[in-house]
Amino acid sequence: MSKLVKQLMMDDLNSRLQNVGDVFVVSLGRLDAQKTTELRLTLRKKNISLQLIKNTLAKRVLVETPLAPALENLSGMLALCWGGEDVVDLAKELNRLASQSDFEQIECRGGAMDGARLDAGDLEKVAKWPTRTEQLSILSGQMLSAGAALSGQLVGGGSTLAGQIASHVDKLENSSDEATAA
């Protein structure tokens, strides 16, 4: 491969990874071209990119980025995966695909998240985390629960007091009716 072609490939990968903060490195095992294309189409539906790249070229591109730890001590034919709604969504999708019989040869080899290296087993751990949407719903539920509890306490006390006043008014009305009837 000529230096010009290598430089073009590095520039392309650099532009693709410009604003990426999280990446997983996977080994596709012995997937044939048809299965790899099927995998790419499946991932593309979730807005996830899969890029097969020579390790030396990837290391040159990622050397001064937060993604550099992803390629430490790795060898063999590897692919970079990034994208999705967030890193948890990416991990869940890769984990789901690796459990399917069509893509069981996919193996996570590592990754990088916020500049920290992820080991091969970290994919399954990250896949168990709640996604961004789930985290936002949990957070909004926690924020609203305090207000709901407060309003319930205020309304509960007020309704009890209103019930006691109504009961006392009924007693007074009944006693005044008995006094006028006698």
Secondary structure, DSSP 4 states (H G I P E B T S, - for coil): --HHHHHHHHHHHHHHTTT--EEEEEE-TT--HHHHHHHHHHHHHTTEEEEE--HHHHHHHHTTSTTGGGGTT--SS-EEEEESSSHHHHHHHHHHHHHSSTTTT-EEEEEEETTEEE-TTHHHHHHTS--HHHHHHHHHHHHHHHHHHHHHHHHHHHHHHHHHHHHHHHHHHHHHHHHHH-
